[in-house]
Structures are given as C-alpha cells and as structure tokens.
Amino acid sequence: MRTSGAWANIRPVGSRAEEPWLRLAAAASVAGLLTLCANSSFGIFLMGMVLIGIAQGGYLSNDLPMVSRVLPDPEHAAQELGVYNLALVIPQMLIPLYGSLIVGADDN
C-alpha cells in the first residue's frame, strides 16, 4: 500500500478536461427546469424532461471518472464503487414506494 506521495499524482477532481462538459450539463439542467416552470402544454413538459435527461447523462458520464480518481485504495476499488452505485440506486428504488404513500395512490 502506498502512503507517501499517493495524493500527489491525483489530478484535481474538477479538472480542465471535464469542466466544459459539467458546465454544459449544468446549463442543460437549468434550461430543462426553467422549461418545466413555463409548462403550458404536454409537449413543453416533454421538452423540459428531455433536457433534464441529457443533463443527467452528461453529469453522470463525468461523475464516475471523478469518483474513481479519488478512491484511497486501488485494491478495494470494486467494493467502494459498489457502495457508490448503491448510493445512486437505492433512492431511485424507494422513491416510488414513498411517493405513492405521500400522494395517496394506494387508496382504493
């Protein structure tokens, strides 16, 4: 296990190569959310959701490389990336359950 100088070889998390893509993803997300706020028809709603989906894809495609660069131990990278994946997936699994309870969709 490397301890001395291990952090010296890691680039900053938001490196220059990813900055334009992250800025573009943030701008697409803002545009999508503003489009949802100005929602006057179903077509405009779908356009806003498409923009948000493009932004999410742009962000997540840069997110994993940034996370993998800052992992402390390369030997246990698979376990740590598995925990990272659980942090992304578990809320998406629980939202439909809790959302239906909040809005009362289970009432007959």
Solvent accessible surface area in square Angstrom, and as a share of the most:
residue,aa,sasa,rsa
1,M,197,0.88
2,R,160,0.58
3,T,100,0.58
4,S,105,0.68
5,G,51,0.49
6,A,20,0.16
7,W,158,0.55
8,A,88,0.68
9,N,118,0.60
10,I,53,0.27
11,R,119,0.43
12,P,100,0.63
13,V,73,0.42
14,G,38,0.37
15,S,11,0.07
16,R,196,0.71
17,A,69,0.54
18,E,15,0.07
19,E,43,0.19
20,P,81,0.51
21,W,153,0.54
22,L,38,0.19
23,R,162,0.59
24,L,107,0.53
25,A,8,0.07
26,A,57,0.44
27,A,57,0.45
28,A,17,0.13
29,S,35,0.23
30,V,83,0.48
31,A,42,0.33
32,G,0,0.00
33,L,95,0.47
34,L,114,0.57
35,T,20,0.12
36,L,45,0.22
37,C,111,0.67
38,A,71,0.55
39,N,71,0.36
40,S,96,0.62
41,S,57,0.37
42,F,139,0.58
43,G,50,0.48
44,I,58,0.29
45,F,71,0.30
46,L,84,0.42
47,M,106,0.47
48,G,0,0.00
49,M,85,0.38
50,V,92,0.53
51,L,51,0.25
52,I,40,0.20
53,G,42,0.40
54,I,111,0.56
55,A,5,0.04
56,Q,95,0.42
57,G,41,0.40
58,G,25,0.24
59,Y,100,0.38
60,L,66,0.33
61,S,75,0.48
62,N,18,0.09
63,D,16,0.08
64,L,90,0.45
65,P,57,0.36
66,M,17,0.08
67,V,32,0.18
68,S,50,0.33
69,R,55,0.20
70,V,56,0.32
71,L,34,0.17
72,P,97,0.61
73,D,27,0.14
74,P,93,0.59
75,E,146,0.65
76,H,92,0.41
77,A,27,0.21
78,A,87,0.68
79,Q,125,0.55
80,E,53,0.24
81,L,50,0.25
82,G,33,0.31
83,V,101,0.58
84,Y,48,0.18
85,N,80,0.41
86,L,97,0.48
87,A,69,0.54
88,L,67,0.33
89,V,55,0.32
90,I,77,0.39
91,P,63,0.40
92,Q,122,0.54
93,M,128,0.57
94,L,77,0.38
95,I,115,0.58
96,P,88,0.56
97,L,96,0.48
98,Y,116,0.44
99,G,29,0.28
100,S,36,0.23
101,L,98,0.49
102,I,144,0.73
103,V,118,0.68
104,G,25,0.24
105,A,73,0.57
106,D,87,0.45
107,D,110,0.57
108,N,198,1.02
